Amino acid sequence: MNGERPGADDFRADAVKCAGIVGPFSEMLLDEDVDAFTRRRLEPHVQLLVGLFWSAGEILVDELFEDLTAMNAGNLDAEETMALHGLPEQFQDRYDGRFLHQFLVATVVVTTRVATSWEYPATIAEALAVKLLLDRVEVLIDTYELEFDEGWRDDVEGVLFEDDDHELLYWDPEELTANPRMLDGSVNLDYASWFVPFRSPPRTAPFAVSDTPAQ
């Protein structure tokens, strides 16, 4: 973008790089009953939303590398990290070098699916990476004052996630203890299981999974 402030058309141009989500997003936003006129009006809207994921992916991966650099230099402050601060606060003391390497790979897997063929997250870590990716899309929308319906994120989450169990990790542990039914039917959210695949085969990168929960 030659150092200039990008606009909506610049983000739309990136939509062709996000083949993994353009189909699902189009099905979500362009209902089969929509008439031809409305479809033509909404297509640029879909392209803009899809294209934002390319820039959001670049931002998120770059932030994780910044965090990794800070960690390697011994300057990592959990509250001042570029990306890790967006993960569940109750586990901040667990985000060490091994975790950051694994989470970075999981994030690359997620952004690769955006560019190729979308699949639901294979692990809790991947689900959290998608959440951070959506956070960056939201920041881009706010920063560049792009117009979207208020419920766009709920719609998108319905496409990208198989369920929203990962959101429980952001709850206060005491609140969950007081409401045990919130955990009924949810996947194992224990920190040690974040990289344990939901399914077999996991269909993800080898480094981004653990066969058994870490001790």
GUGU-857326 format. One record per residue (C-alpha): x, y, z. Coordinates in nm, 4 decimals. Each point is the difference from the previous one (the first is absolute). Example, Ala and Ser with C-alpha at 12.3 -4.5 7.8 and 13.67 -1.06 7.14 Angstrom:
residues 2
        xx        yy        zz
    1.2300   -0.4500    0.7800
    0.1370    0.3440   -0.0660
end
This chain:
residues 215
        xx        yy        zz
    0.0000    0.0000    0.0000
    0.3057    0.2205   -0.0455
   -0.0115    0.1406    0.3523
   -0.3308    0.1762   -0.0646
   -0.3013   -0.0433    0.2243
   -0.1933   -0.2939   -0.1472
   -0.3641    0.0342   -0.0901
   -0.2901   -0.2367   -0.0505
    0.1007   -0.0740   -0.3595
    0.3488   -0.1058    0.1132
   -0.1459   -0.2509    0.2438
   -0.2469   -0.1246   -0.2613
    0.2904   -0.0687   -0.2339
    0.1413   -0.2414    0.2591
   -0.3172   -0.2106   -0.0077
    0.1438   -0.2095   -0.2869
    0.2767   -0.1106    0.2395
   -0.2546   -0.1428    0.2453
   -0.1459   -0.2850   -0.2033
   -0.0651   -0.2059    0.3129
   -0.2710    0.2284    0.1364
   -0.1454    0.1808   -0.3003
   -0.2413   -0.2855   -0.0749
   -0.1296   -0.0490    0.3564
   -0.0277    0.3758    0.0558
   -0.1898    0.0461   -0.3260
   -0.2454   -0.2733    0.0966
   -0.0445    0.1643    0.3393
   -0.0564    0.3551   -0.1245
   -0.1535   -0.0656   -0.3415
   -0.3007   -0.2180    0.0688
   -0.1206   -0.2016   -0.2981
   -0.3311    0.1871    0.0149
    0.1678    0.3400   -0.0403
   -0.1006    0.1660   -0.3251
    0.2597    0.0895   -0.2624
   -0.0024    0.3737    0.0813
    0.0591   -0.0576    0.3717
    0.2686   -0.2564   -0.0778
    0.1947    0.2492   -0.2133
   -0.0311    0.2576    0.2796
    0.1223   -0.2397    0.2679
    0.2845   -0.1672   -0.1904
    0.2466    0.2895    0.0608
   -0.0937   -0.0227    0.3694
    0.0900   -0.3695    0.0030
    0.3260    0.0644   -0.1862
    0.0961    0.2677    0.2518
   -0.0624   -0.2238    0.2993
    0.1900   -0.2898   -0.1582
    0.2917    0.2200   -0.1026
    0.0426    0.1338    0.3517
    0.1021   -0.3467    0.1135
    0.3160    0.0165   -0.2110
    0.1250    0.3148    0.1713
   -0.1177   -0.1254    0.3402
    0.1997   -0.3203   -0.0504
    0.3130    0.1942   -0.0884
   -0.0426    0.2175    0.3079
   -0.0591   -0.2888    0.2383
    0.2947   -0.2103   -0.1203
    0.2272    0.3050    0.0097
   -0.1115    0.0757    0.3574
    0.0757   -0.3564    0.1073
    0.3489    0.0285   -0.1467
    0.0412    0.3257    0.1926
   -0.0999   -0.1814    0.3183
    0.2422   -0.2824   -0.0812
    0.2820    0.2491   -0.0542
   -0.0785    0.1675    0.3323
   -0.0091   -0.3371    0.1742
    0.3352   -0.1043   -0.1454
    0.1459    0.3297    0.1190
   -0.1428   -0.0527    0.3484
   -0.2226    0.3066   -0.0326
   -0.3405   -0.1623   -0.0149
   -0.2583    0.1663    0.2229
   -0.3310   -0.1883   -0.0189
   -0.2005    0.3208    0.0350
    0.1916    0.1757   -0.2769
    0.0203   -0.2778   -0.2579
   -0.1154    0.0652   -0.3536
   -0.2169   -0.3124   -0.0335
    0.0225   -0.2181    0.3101
   -0.1871    0.2532    0.2135
   -0.3111   -0.0927   -0.1993
    0.0059   -0.3577    0.1286
   -0.1806   -0.1032    0.3229
    0.1507    0.2066    0.2798
   -0.0214   -0.2752    0.2609
    0.2732   -0.1957   -0.1822
    0.2428    0.2860   -0.0694
    0.2718   -0.1583    0.2125
   -0.0137   -0.3131   -0.2177
    0.0832    0.1724   -0.3269
    0.3658   -0.1011   -0.0267
    0.2303   -0.0543   -0.2962
   -0.1358   -0.3450   -0.0858
   -0.3546    0.1285    0.0094
    0.0800    0.3017   -0.2173
    0.1687   -0.2154   -0.2647
   -0.2953   -0.2400   -0.0083
   -0.2570    0.2785   -0.0025
    0.1820    0.1786   -0.2803
   -0.0150   -0.3162   -0.2129
   -0.3687   -0.0455    0.0860
   -0.0633    0.3572   -0.1141
    0.1816   -0.0598   -0.3281
   -0.2206   -0.3067   -0.0528
   -0.3102    0.2142    0.0534
    0.1143    0.2734   -0.2376
    0.0935   -0.2627   -0.2588
   -0.3545   -0.1356    0.0151
   -0.1252    0.3526   -0.0662
    0.2070    0.0012   -0.3186
   -0.0715   -0.3560   -0.1158
   -0.2938   -0.1993    0.1399
   -0.1739    0.0717    0.3282
   -0.0357   -0.2663    0.2673
   -0.1195    0.0335    0.3563
    0.2778    0.0433    0.2595
    0.1664   -0.3319    0.0830
    0.0934    0.1008    0.3557
   -0.0881    0.2541    0.2667
    0.3221    0.1840   -0.0919
   -0.1176    0.0365   -0.3589
   -0.3397    0.1235    0.1184
    0.1765    0.2657    0.2068
    0.2102    0.0948   -0.3032
   -0.3205    0.0531   -0.2003
   -0.1329    0.2185    0.2805
    0.3137    0.2154   -0.0076
   -0.0290    0.0199   -0.3790
   -0.3559    0.1276    0.0316
    0.1176    0.2541    0.2573
    0.2403    0.1407   -0.2623
   -0.2753    0.0127   -0.2612
   -0.2082    0.1969    0.2481
    0.2875    0.2418    0.0629
    0.0416    0.0541   -0.3750
   -0.3720    0.0729   -0.0367
    0.0160    0.2562    0.2819
    0.3313    0.1535   -0.1086
   -0.1036    0.0550   -0.3606
   -0.3608    0.0825    0.0872
   -0.1422   -0.2710   -0.2228
   -0.3749   -0.0498    0.0064
   -0.1292   -0.3394    0.1110
   -0.3197   -0.1166    0.1633
    0.0285   -0.0178    0.3768
   -0.0392   -0.3787    0.0051
    0.2661   -0.0810   -0.2595
    0.2268   -0.1743    0.2504
   -0.2715   -0.2323    0.1274
   -0.0768   -0.0998   -0.3590
    0.3653   -0.0651   -0.0796
    0.0574   -0.1996    0.3187
   -0.2863   -0.2252   -0.1055
    0.1980   -0.0864   -0.3131
    0.3507   -0.0284    0.1451
   -0.0728   -0.1908    0.3229
   -0.1614   -0.3360    0.0608
   -0.0963    0.1229    0.3475
    0.0914    0.2828    0.2372
    0.1419   -0.2073    0.2878
    0.3279    0.1961   -0.0085
   -0.1848    0.3118    0.1175
   -0.0439   -0.1631    0.3401
    0.3748    0.0425    0.0543
   -0.0613    0.3749    0.0299
   -0.2516   -0.0455    0.2790
    0.0952    0.0555    0.3610
    0.0847   -0.3486    0.1379
   -0.2121    0.0708    0.3084
   -0.2963    0.0871   -0.2216
    0.0358   -0.3293   -0.1854
    0.0208   -0.1863    0.3287
   -0.3228    0.1662    0.1052
   -0.1612   -0.0929   -0.3330
    0.1204   -0.3560   -0.0691
   -0.2671   -0.0529   -0.2652
    0.1925    0.2383   -0.2257
    0.2587   -0.2751   -0.0414
   -0.2509   -0.2735   -0.0854
    0.0964   -0.1548   -0.3329
    0.2992    0.2283   -0.0553
    0.3363   -0.1295   -0.1173
    0.2861   -0.0373    0.2484
    0.1066    0.3581    0.0645
    0.2866   -0.0830    0.2350
    0.3158    0.1851   -0.1022
    0.1852   -0.3310   -0.0436
   -0.2493   -0.0991   -0.2707
    0.0186    0.3099   -0.2185
    0.2103   -0.1737   -0.2648
   -0.1712   -0.3395    0.0224
   -0.1984   -0.0564   -0.3234
   -0.3769   -0.0287    0.0103
   -0.0007   -0.2572   -0.2794
    0.2206   -0.2664   -0.1521
    0.1790    0.0587   -0.2270
    0.0414    0.3613    0.1168
    0.0575    0.1549   -0.3467
    0.2379    0.2635    0.1298
    0.3744    0.0620    0.0354
    0.1976   -0.2600    0.2022
    0.1625    0.2590    0.2270
   -0.3389    0.1550    0.0864
   -0.1385   -0.3145    0.1678
    0.0720   -0.2139    0.3032
   -0.0977   -0.3654    0.0117
   -0.0722    0.0181    0.3710
   -0.0486    0.2879    0.2434
    0.3252    0.1562    0.1156
    0.0962   -0.0609    0.3613
end
